[in-house]
């Protein structure tokens, strides 16, 4: 427009315009400019008004002091108010509570004090029914009707569904879906916080496991099991309410409790005892009154005495000890006992390397005939570990550890292989005068499905008849539900191996007829033998006679182990025991020593 009027004023063909005519031109210019500006303004106002009234988000515009001057229908609908009811209120008063109002005030202040174009947040706005509705809000400012003035504007969109979904997902991410307790992830996070650098005072960590919960699940069904777990969760929440307690479900039937603040060991133990008593009370699900017991491991310590891994490990160890001690009880973590256990666990972890590096050797104990003590009936083979730091370790110190580390089978295979190799050497040298070798099968090897194949392979490799091998087992191996020991023993007996059963009383002995075991020898062990160590008490002698009589009825040969003196051996002989081993012959013998013993005994047998 300016260029158009400039052209008209300039196009005078060299003629000067009179003042009146020039003034008229300028008036026409001004009227045209104003008309076009007003048209543009009116169009902009119509566009703004249409956008403002039809926008799918709620909008409130305030004056420079923050009082609402305009509200669109969408905001009124969102908040359950007619727009007129909202005019005149301050923008900050739209917040539902003090916290929300403070967020709005902080946003307005930030806009006024900085160069930000907008401020966004999620707040609750007050609804007409006195409830809070979640909204994603944007605060900004628009130019006012006077130069230099700015009007605050709030735009709000409904965030209730999104917020509810996010809260649901957040809750699910940190809570156990079955019991509603905190889950393992949240528990670990809060445990880390409780042991943080700024923490003070004491902390107690309690691990609880339900005893025999599988019985509930298998016997009554998973539905009842889930109901029991919910009942356990409720009881634990009721038992642990003080000391900023946090109760969590860590696994299927494993729970944890975290206590913080000023604690005493006796106070924590009292809480745990109360909880265990409450858990022992039946939980009724329909017609079922289900009783459960729990074992608990307890750690109480200052927050500065170690990290998360330390306290978790301590609680796990204490829980493990509680279960080993008979379940349905608590156990307090003992640092001194832990130090000894660490040494044992380290020993267990070293077994594999020791076997590979040749640190194990065979150790023997001869079994002699009590009627002819110069004749060796058999040689019992075992293992000894030459530890580079701890020296010579007997089997009872490392075989239990091998069970926990999965090394029982490799050790048992090595024992079998090397024993049969030694037996082959004796038979080559002494012929039929060579003694049988007797191997006590570790429980885990006794239940191994491949036991028969393993024994046959080693017999064939060493060209030995099966009768040269005696396999010794006990009642716990026979009754172990993890394997088919009875079938394996029957097959081995059919191959020709001699089976030996260690017994401590009549119950062990009766396993033979009950399971139709092909046992040829029984070895008396434990109290029945020890009772005759220093004399011949009447009750002990009568018990021994009953066992011997029953063994003879079953056509079994009877031996004894752990015999300490010749006098004890003689008492056992008089009651019908035909062979024995123990310190009265030799505690243990190395390979060279047992070779000498065999040579002496076979020589004595030949000359005799």
C-alpha positions as CSV (number, residue, x, y, z in Angstrom):
1,X,0.0,0.0,0.0
2,X,2.8,2.4,0.8
3,X,4.5,1.8,-2.6
4,X,1.1,2.3,-4.4
5,X,0.6,5.7,-2.7
6,X,4.2,6.7,-3.2
7,X,3.8,6.1,-6.9
8,X,0.7,8.3,-7.0
9,X,2.4,11.1,-5.2
10,X,5.4,10.9,-7.4
11,X,3.4,10.8,-10.7
12,X,2.8,14.6,-11.2
13,X,4.2,15.0,-14.7
14,X,6.4,17.7,-13.5
15,X,3.4,19.7,-12.1
16,X,3.4,20.9,-8.5
17,X,0.3,19.9,-6.6
18,X,-1.6,22.5,-4.6
19,X,-1.7,22.0,-0.9
20,X,-5.3,21.1,-0.7
21,X,-5.0,18.4,-3.3
22,X,-1.9,16.9,-1.6
23,X,-3.7,17.0,1.7
24,X,-6.6,15.1,0.1
25,X,-4.3,12.5,-1.2
26,X,-2.7,12.0,2.3
27,X,-6.2,11.7,3.9
28,X,-7.1,9.1,1.3
29,X,-3.9,7.2,2.1
30,X,-4.6,7.3,5.9
31,X,-8.2,6.1,5.5
32,X,-7.1,3.2,3.3
33,X,-4.3,2.2,5.7
34,X,-6.7,2.2,8.7
35,X,-9.4,0.3,6.8
36,X,-6.9,-2.4,5.8
37,X,-5.5,-2.6,9.3
38,X,-8.9,-2.9,10.9
39,X,-9.9,-5.6,8.4
40,X,-6.7,-7.6,9.2
41,X,-7.2,-7.1,12.9
42,X,-10.8,-8.2,12.7
43,X,-9.8,-11.3,10.7
44,X,-7.1,-12.1,13.2
45,X,-9.6,-11.7,16.1
46,X,-12.1,-14.0,14.4
47,X,-9.4,-16.6,13.8
48,X,-8.2,-16.3,17.4
49,X,-11.8,-16.4,18.8
50,X,-12.7,-19.4,16.7
51,X,-9.5,-21.2,17.7
52,X,-10.0,-20.2,21.3
53,X,-13.6,-21.4,21.5
54,X,-13.2,-24.6,19.5
55,X,-9.8,-25.7,20.8
56,X,-9.8,-29.4,22.1
57,X,-7.8,-28.2,25.1
58,X,-8.9,-26.0,28.0
59,X,-7.6,-22.4,27.9
60,X,-7.7,-19.7,30.5
61,X,-6.2,-16.2,30.0
62,X,-5.3,-14.0,32.9
63,X,-4.5,-10.3,33.2
64,X,-1.0,-9.2,34.1
65,X,-1.8,-9.7,37.8
66,X,-2.8,-13.3,37.2
67,X,-6.5,-13.1,37.5
68,X,-8.5,-15.0,34.9
69,X,-10.3,-12.8,32.3
70,X,-11.2,-15.4,29.7
71,X,-12.0,-19.2,29.9
72,X,-13.0,-21.3,27.0
73,X,-15.8,-23.9,27.1
74,X,-13.4,-26.9,27.0
75,X,-11.7,-25.8,30.3
76,X,-15.1,-25.3,31.9
77,X,-16.2,-28.8,30.8
78,X,-12.9,-30.3,32.0
79,X,-13.3,-28.8,35.4
80,X,-17.1,-29.2,35.7
81,X,-17.7,-25.4,36.0
82,X,-19.4,-22.8,33.8
83,X,-16.7,-20.5,32.4
84,X,-18.2,-17.5,34.2
85,X,-17.5,-19.3,37.6
86,X,-13.8,-19.4,36.8
87,X,-13.4,-15.8,35.7
88,X,-11.9,-13.5,38.4
89,X,-10.0,-16.3,40.1
90,X,-6.3,-16.4,40.1
91,X,-4.7,-18.9,37.7
92,X,-2.9,-20.5,40.7
93,X,-6.2,-21.2,42.3
94,X,-7.0,-23.7,39.6
95,X,-4.6,-26.2,41.4
96,X,-6.3,-28.9,43.4
97,X,-4.1,-28.7,46.5
98,X,-1.3,-26.7,47.9
99,X,1.3,-28.7,46.0
100,X,-0.4,-28.2,42.7
101,X,-1.0,-24.5,43.4
102,X,2.7,-24.1,44.2
103,X,3.6,-25.8,40.9
104,X,1.5,-23.3,39.0
105,X,2.9,-20.3,40.9
106,X,6.5,-21.6,40.3
107,X,5.7,-21.9,36.5
108,X,4.3,-18.3,36.3
109,X,7.3,-17.0,38.2
110,X,9.7,-18.8,36.0
111,X,8.1,-17.3,32.9
112,X,8.2,-13.8,34.3
113,X,11.9,-14.0,35.4
114,X,13.4,-15.8,32.5
115,X,13.4,-15.9,28.7
116,X,11.4,-19.1,28.6
117,X,8.5,-19.1,26.0
118,X,6.6,-21.8,27.9
119,X,6.5,-23.9,31.1
120,X,5.1,-27.5,31.1
121,X,4.2,-29.9,33.9
122,X,1.6,-32.4,35.0
123,X,-0.6,-31.2,37.9
124,X,-3.9,-31.8,39.4
125,X,-6.6,-29.2,38.8
126,X,-9.6,-28.7,41.0
127,X,-12.9,-30.2,39.8
128,X,-16.3,-29.0,40.7
129,X,-17.0,-32.3,42.6
130,X,-14.0,-31.5,45.0
131,X,-11.8,-34.1,43.3
132,X,-8.6,-33.6,41.5
133,X,-8.2,-34.2,37.7
134,X,-4.8,-34.8,36.2
135,X,-3.8,-32.4,33.4
136,X,-0.8,-31.8,31.3
137,X,-0.5,-28.0,31.4
138,X,1.4,-25.4,29.3
139,X,1.9,-21.9,30.7
140,X,2.8,-19.1,28.3
141,X,2.2,-15.3,27.8
142,X,0.4,-13.3,25.1
143,X,0.8,-9.6,24.3
144,X,-1.9,-7.5,26.0
145,X,-4.0,-4.6,24.6
146,X,-1.5,-2.0,25.8
147,X,2.1,-1.8,24.7
148,X,4.4,-3.7,27.0
149,X,1.7,-5.8,28.7
150,X,1.7,-9.6,28.8
151,X,-1.2,-11.8,29.7
152,X,-0.5,-15.2,31.3
153,X,-2.3,-18.1,29.5
154,X,-2.8,-21.6,30.8
155,X,-3.6,-24.5,28.4
156,X,-4.7,-27.8,29.9
157,X,-5.3,-31.3,28.4
158,X,-6.8,-34.3,30.1
159,X,-4.1,-36.6,31.4
160,X,-6.2,-38.8,33.7
161,X,-6.1,-41.9,31.6
162,X,-2.4,-41.5,30.8
163,X,-1.5,-40.8,34.4
164,X,-3.6,-43.7,35.6
165,X,-1.9,-46.0,33.1
166,X,1.5,-44.7,34.0
167,X,0.8,-45.1,37.7
168,X,-0.5,-48.6,37.2
169,X,2.6,-49.5,35.2
170,X,4.8,-47.9,37.8
171,X,3.1,-49.8,40.6
172,X,3.3,-53.1,38.7
173,X,7.0,-52.5,38.1
174,X,7.8,-52.2,41.8
175,X,5.2,-54.4,43.4
176,X,4.5,-58.1,43.4
177,X,1.2,-58.7,41.4
178,X,0.1,-61.6,43.7
179,X,0.6,-60.1,47.2
180,X,0.8,-56.4,46.5
181,X,4.1,-56.3,48.5
182,X,7.2,-54.6,47.1
183,X,9.0,-56.8,44.6
184,X,12.7,-57.7,44.6
185,X,13.7,-54.8,42.4
186,X,12.2,-52.2,44.6
187,X,13.4,-53.9,47.8
188,X,17.0,-53.8,46.4
189,X,16.7,-50.2,45.5
190,X,15.4,-49.2,49.0
191,X,18.0,-51.4,50.6
192,X,20.7,-49.6,48.7
193,X,19.2,-46.3,49.9
194,X,19.1,-47.5,53.5
195,X,22.8,-48.2,53.3
196,X,23.8,-45.0,51.5
197,X,26.5,-42.7,52.6
198,X,24.1,-40.3,54.3
199,X,22.3,-43.0,56.3
200,X,22.6,-43.3,60.0
201,X,21.7,-45.8,62.7
202,X,21.0,-49.5,62.4
203,X,19.5,-51.6,59.7
204,X,18.0,-55.1,60.0
205,X,17.5,-57.5,57.1
206,X,15.3,-60.5,57.5
207,X,14.9,-63.2,54.9
208,X,12.0,-65.6,55.4
209,X,11.2,-68.9,53.5
210,X,8.1,-70.9,53.9
211,X,8.9,-74.5,54.9
212,X,7.6,-77.2,52.6
213,X,5.3,-74.9,50.6
214,X,5.5,-77.3,47.7
215,X,3.2,-79.6,49.8
216,X,0.5,-77.0,49.8
217,X,0.8,-76.3,46.1
218,X,0.9,-79.9,45.0
219,X,-1.6,-81.1,47.6
220,X,-4.3,-78.4,47.4
221,X,-3.5,-76.7,44.1
222,X,-1.9,-73.5,42.9
223,X,-5.0,-71.5,43.6
224,X,-4.9,-72.4,47.3
225,X,-1.2,-71.8,47.3
226,X,-1.6,-68.3,46.0
227,X,-4.2,-67.6,48.6
228,X,-1.8,-68.8,51.3
229,X,0.9,-66.5,50.0
230,X,-1.5,-63.6,50.2
231,X,-2.4,-64.5,53.7
232,X,1.3,-64.8,54.6
233,X,1.9,-61.3,53.1
234,X,-0.8,-59.8,55.2
235,X,0.5,-61.4,58.4
236,X,4.0,-60.1,57.7
237,X,2.7,-56.6,57.1
238,X,0.8,-56.7,60.4
239,X,3.8,-58.1,62.3
240,X,6.3,-55.5,61.0
241,X,4.8,-52.0,61.3
242,X,7.4,-49.9,63.0
243,X,11.0,-48.9,62.2
244,X,10.1,-47.7,58.7
245,X,9.4,-51.4,57.8
246,X,9.4,-52.5,54.2
247,X,8.1,-56.0,53.5
248,X,8.7,-57.6,50.1
249,X,8.2,-60.9,48.2
250,X,11.4,-61.9,46.6
251,X,10.6,-65.2,45.0
252,X,7.9,-67.9,45.0
253,X,7.7,-68.5,48.7
254,X,10.6,-66.2,49.8
255,X,10.0,-62.9,51.6
256,X,12.2,-60.2,53.1
257,X,11.8,-57.4,55.7
258,X,13.9,-54.3,56.0
259,X,13.9,-52.3,59.2
260,X,15.6,-49.0,59.7
261,X,16.4,-46.6,62.5
262,X,17.5,-47.3,66.1
263,X,17.4,-51.0,66.5
264,X,18.5,-53.6,69.0
265,X,19.2,-57.3,68.2
266,X,16.9,-58.5,70.9
267,X,14.1,-56.2,69.7
268,X,14.4,-57.5,66.1
269,X,14.5,-61.1,67.3
270,X,11.3,-60.5,69.3
271,X,9.5,-59.2,66.2
272,X,10.7,-62.2,64.1
273,X,9.5,-64.6,66.8
274,X,6.1,-63.0,66.8
275,X,5.9,-63.2,63.1
276,X,6.8,-66.9,63.0
277,X,4.2,-67.6,65.7
278,X,1.5,-65.7,63.6
279,X,2.5,-67.6,60.5
280,X,2.0,-70.9,62.3
281,X,-1.6,-70.1,62.8
282,X,-3.8,-71.7,60.1
283,X,-4.9,-69.6,57.2
284,X,-8.4,-70.6,56.2
285,X,-9.2,-70.8,52.5
286,X,-12.7,-72.2,52.0
287,X,-12.9,-75.4,54.0
288,X,-9.1,-75.7,54.2
289,X,-7.3,-74.5,57.3
290,X,-3.7,-74.4,56.0
291,X,-0.9,-74.1,58.4
292,X,2.6,-73.0,57.2
293,X,5.8,-72.5,59.0
294,X,8.7,-70.3,58.0
295,X,12.5,-70.2,58.6
296,X,14.1,-66.8,59.1
297,X,17.7,-65.5,58.7
298,X,18.4,-62.3,60.6
299,X,21.1,-59.6,60.2
300,X,21.3,-56.6,62.5
301,X,24.1,-54.1,61.9
302,X,25.2,-50.5,61.7
303,X,24.6,-49.0,58.3
304,X,28.3,-48.3,57.9
305,X,29.4,-51.9,58.4
306,X,29.3,-53.0,54.8
307,X,27.5,-52.8,51.5
308,X,24.4,-54.3,50.0
309,X,26.0,-57.5,48.8
310,X,27.5,-58.1,52.3
311,X,24.2,-57.9,54.1
312,X,22.3,-59.9,51.5
313,X,24.9,-62.6,51.7
314,X,24.8,-62.6,55.5
315,X,21.0,-62.9,55.5
316,X,21.1,-65.8,53.0
317,X,23.6,-67.7,55.1
318,X,21.6,-67.2,58.3
319,X,18.5,-68.4,56.5
320,X,20.3,-71.4,55.2
321,X,21.5,-72.3,58.7
322,X,18.0,-72.0,60.1
323,X,16.7,-74.5,57.5
324,X,19.6,-76.8,58.2
325,X,18.9,-76.6,61.9
326,X,15.4,-78.1,61.4
327,X,13.3,-75.3,59.9
328,X,10.5,-73.3,61.6
329,X,13.0,-71.2,63.5
330,X,15.2,-68.2,63.1
331,X,19.0,-67.9,63.0
332,X,21.0,-64.8,63.7
333,X,24.0,-64.2,61.5
334,X,27.3,-65.0,63.3
335,X,30.4,-63.3,61.8
336,X,32.8,-65.8,63.4
337,X,30.9,-68.8,62.1
338,X,30.7,-67.1,58.8
339,X,34.5,-66.8,58.7
340,X,34.9,-70.5,59.3
341,X,32.2,-71.3,56.6
342,X,34.0,-69.1,54.1
343,X,37.1,-71.2,54.5
344,X,35.0,-74.3,54.0
345,X,33.3,-72.9,50.9
346,X,36.7,-71.9,49.5
347,X,37.8,-75.5,50.1
348,X,34.8,-76.8,48.2
349,X,35.5,-74.5,45.3
350,X,39.0,-75.8,45.0
351,X,38.1,-79.5,44.6
352,X,37.9,-79.5,40.8
353,X,41.3,-77.9,40.4
354,X,42.8,-80.2,43.0
355,X,41.5,-83.3,41.2
356,X,42.9,-82.0,37.9
357,X,46.3,-81.2,39.4
358,X,46.7,-84.6,41.1
359,X,46.3,-83.6,44.7
360,X,44.2,-86.6,45.6
361,X,45.5,-90.0,46.5
362,X,44.0,-93.3,47.5
363,X,44.1,-94.2,51.2
364,X,43.3,-97.7,52.4
365,X,42.0,-99.4,55.5
366,X,42.5,-103.2,55.7
367,X,39.6,-105.5,56.9
368,X,41.0,-108.6,58.6
369,X,39.4,-111.9,59.6
370,X,38.9,-111.9,63.3
371,X,39.4,-115.7,63.5
372,X,42.7,-115.3,61.6
373,X,43.9,-111.7,62.1
374,X,46.8,-112.3,59.7
375,X,44.5,-112.7,56.8
376,X,43.2,-109.7,55.0
377,X,39.5,-110.2,53.9
378,X,39.3,-106.9,51.9
379,X,40.9,-103.5,51.6
380,X,38.6,-100.5,51.9
381,X,39.6,-97.7,49.6
382,X,39.1,-94.0,50.3
383,X,40.4,-90.6,49.3
384,X,42.8,-88.2,50.9
385,X,43.5,-84.7,49.7
386,X,47.1,-83.3,49.8
387,X,46.1,-79.6,50.1
388,X,49.1,-77.3,49.4
389,X,48.2,-75.0,52.3
390,X,46.2,-77.1,54.7
391,X,48.1,-80.4,54.5
392,X,46.4,-83.8,54.4
393,X,42.6,-83.7,54.5
394,X,40.5,-86.8,55.2
395,X,37.4,-87.5,53.1
396,X,35.0,-86.4,55.7
397,X,36.3,-82.8,55.4
398,X,35.8,-82.5,51.7
399,X,33.1,-85.0,50.5
400,X,30.2,-83.0,52.1
401,X,31.5,-79.9,50.2
402,X,31.8,-81.9,47.0
403,X,28.1,-82.6,47.4
404,X,27.2,-78.9,47.3
405,X,29.6,-78.0,44.4
406,X,28.6,-81.0,42.2
407,X,32.0,-82.7,42.5
408,X,30.8,-85.8,44.2
409,X,30.5,-87.8,41.0
410,X,33.9,-86.8,39.6
411,X,35.5,-87.7,42.9
412,X,33.6,-91.0,43.1
413,X,34.5,-91.9,39.5
414,X,38.2,-91.2,40.3
415,X,38.0,-93.3,43.4
416,X,36.4,-96.2,41.5
417,X,38.9,-96.0,38.6
418,X,42.0,-95.8,40.7
419,X,40.8,-98.5,43.2
420,X,40.2,-101.0,40.4
421,X,43.5,-100.2,38.9
422,X,45.2,-101.0,42.2
423,X,43.2,-104.2,42.5
424,X,44.3,-105.3,39.1
425,X,47.9,-104.8,40.2
426,X,47.4,-106.9,43.4
427,X,45.7,-109.7,41.5
428,X,48.5,-109.8,38.9
429,X,51.0,-110.1,41.7
430,X,49.3,-112.3,44.3
431,X,46.6,-114.1,42.2
432,X,43.6,-115.3,44.1
433,X,45.3,-114.4,47.4
434,X,44.9,-110.7,46.6
435,X,42.1,-109.1,48.7
436,X,38.9,-107.6,47.3
437,X,38.7,-103.9,47.1
438,X,35.7,-102.3,48.9
439,X,34.5,-98.9,47.9
440,X,31.9,-96.9,49.8
441,X,29.8,-95.2,47.2
442,X,29.1,-91.5,47.9
443,X,25.4,-90.9,48.1
444,X,25.3,-88.9,44.9
445,X,27.2,-91.5,43.0
446,X,25.1,-94.3,44.4
447,X,22.0,-92.7,42.8
448,X,23.7,-91.9,39.5
449,X,21.7,-93.5,36.6
450,X,25.0,-94.4,34.8
451,X,26.5,-96.2,37.8
452,X,26.1,-99.7,36.3
453,X,27.7,-98.7,33.0
454,X,30.5,-97.0,34.9
455,X,31.4,-100.0,37.1
456,X,31.2,-102.4,34.2
457,X,33.5,-100.2,32.0
458,X,36.2,-100.0,34.7
459,X,36.0,-103.7,35.4
460,X,36.5,-104.5,31.7
461,X,39.2,-101.9,31.3
462,X,41.2,-103.5,34.2
463,X,40.3,-107.1,33.1
464,X,38.9,-107.8,36.6
465,X,36.1,-110.2,37.5
466,X,33.1,-108.4,39.1
467,X,33.6,-110.6,42.3
468,X,36.8,-108.7,43.0
469,X,34.8,-105.6,43.8
470,X,32.7,-104.9,46.9
471,X,30.4,-101.9,46.8
472,X,29.4,-100.5,50.1
473,X,26.3,-98.4,50.6
474,X,23.9,-97.4,53.4
475,X,20.3,-96.9,54.1
476,X,20.2,-93.2,53.2
477,X,21.4,-94.0,49.7
478,X,19.0,-96.9,49.3
479,X,16.0,-94.8,50.4
480,X,17.1,-91.6,48.5
481,X,14.2,-90.6,46.3
482,X,16.4,-89.0,43.7
483,X,17.6,-92.2,42.0
484,X,17.0,-95.8,41.4
485,X,19.7,-97.3,43.7
486,X,17.8,-100.6,44.2
487,X,17.7,-101.3,40.5
488,X,21.4,-100.4,40.1
489,X,22.5,-102.6,43.0
490,X,20.5,-105.6,41.7
491,X,22.1,-105.3,38.3
492,X,25.6,-105.0,39.8
493,X,24.9,-108.1,42.0
494,X,23.8,-110.0,38.9
495,X,27.2,-109.0,37.3
496,X,28.9,-110.6,40.2
497,X,29.9,-107.6,42.4
498,X,29.6,-108.2,46.1
499,X,27.2,-105.8,47.8
500,X,27.9,-104.5,51.3
501,X,25.3,-102.7,53.5
502,X,26.4,-100.6,56.5
503,X,23.9,-101.0,59.3
504,X,23.5,-99.4,62.7
505,X,20.4,-101.2,63.9
506,X,17.5,-103.6,63.1
507,X,15.7,-101.0,60.9
508,X,18.7,-100.9,58.5
509,X,19.1,-104.6,58.5
510,X,15.4,-105.2,57.6
511,X,15.8,-103.1,54.4
512,X,17.4,-106.2,52.8
513,X,14.4,-108.6,52.9
514,X,11.9,-105.7,52.4
515,X,13.6,-104.6,49.2
516,X,14.9,-108.0,48.2
517,X,18.5,-106.7,48.1
518,X,21.2,-109.0,46.8
519,X,23.5,-108.1,49.7
520,X,26.1,-110.5,50.8
521,X,27.9,-108.6,53.6
522,X,26.7,-106.3,56.3
523,X,29.0,-104.0,58.3
524,X,28.0,-103.0,61.8
525,X,28.7,-99.4,62.5
526,X,28.2,-96.7,65.1
527,X,26.8,-97.2,68.6
528,X,26.3,-101.0,68.2
529,X,30.1,-101.3,67.8
530,X,31.2,-98.5,70.1
531,X,29.2,-100.0,73.0
532,X,31.7,-102.8,73.3
533,X,34.8,-100.6,73.2
534,X,35.5,-100.8,76.9
535,X,33.5,-103.7,78.1
536,X,30.4,-105.8,77.4
537,X,27.3,-104.2,78.8
538,X,24.4,-106.6,79.0
539,X,21.9,-104.5,76.9
540,X,24.5,-103.7,74.2
541,X,25.5,-107.4,74.0
542,X,21.9,-108.5,73.7
543,X,21.3,-106.0,71.0
544,X,24.4,-107.2,69.1
545,X,23.3,-110.8,69.4
546,X,19.9,-109.9,68.0
547,X,21.5,-108.3,65.0
548,X,23.9,-111.2,64.4
549,X,21.2,-113.8,64.7
550,X,19.0,-111.9,62.2
551,X,21.9,-111.5,59.8
552,X,22.6,-115.2,59.9
553,X,19.0,-115.9,59.2
554,X,19.4,-113.8,56.1
555,X,22.6,-115.7,55.2
556,X,24.8,-112.6,55.5
557,X,28.5,-112.4,56.4
558,X,28.9,-109.9,59.3
559,X,31.7,-107.4,59.7
560,X,32.3,-104.3,61.8
561,X,34.1,-101.0,61.3
562,X,35.6,-98.5,63.8
563,X,37.1,-101.2,66.0
564,X,39.7,-99.5,68.2
565,X,41.4,-102.3,70.1
566,X,42.2,-106.0,69.9
567,X,40.1,-106.5,73.1
568,X,37.0,-104.9,71.3
569,X,37.7,-107.1,68.3
570,X,37.8,-110.2,70.4
571,X,34.4,-109.3,72.1
572,X,32.9,-108.8,68.6
573,X,34.3,-112.1,67.5
574,X,32.7,-114.0,70.4
575,X,29.3,-112.6,69.4
576,X,29.6,-113.8,65.8
577,X,31.3,-110.9,63.9
578,X,33.8,-112.5,61.5
579,X,35.8,-109.5,60.1
580,X,36.6,-106.0,61.2
581,X,38.6,-102.9,60.4
582,X,39.7,-99.9,62.4
583,X,42.7,-98.6,64.4
584,X,43.3,-102.1,65.9
585,X,44.7,-103.0,62.5
586,X,45.6,-99.7,61.0
587,X,44.0,-96.3,60.9
588,X,44.9,-95.7,57.3
589,X,47.6,-96.9,54.9
590,X,49.0,-95.4,51.7
591,X,49.4,-97.3,48.5
592,X,53.0,-98.5,49.3
593,X,52.0,-99.3,52.9
594,X,49.0,-101.4,51.9
595,X,51.1,-103.2,49.4
596,X,53.5,-104.2,52.2
597,X,50.5,-105.3,54.4
598,X,49.0,-107.4,51.6
599,X,52.4,-109.0,51.0
600,X,52.8,-109.8,54.7
601,X,49.3,-111.1,55.1
602,X,49.3,-113.2,51.9
603,X,52.7,-114.5,52.9
604,X,51.5,-115.4,56.3
605,X,48.4,-117.1,54.8
606,X,50.5,-119.2,52.5
607,X,53.0,-120.3,55.1
608,X,50.2,-120.9,57.6
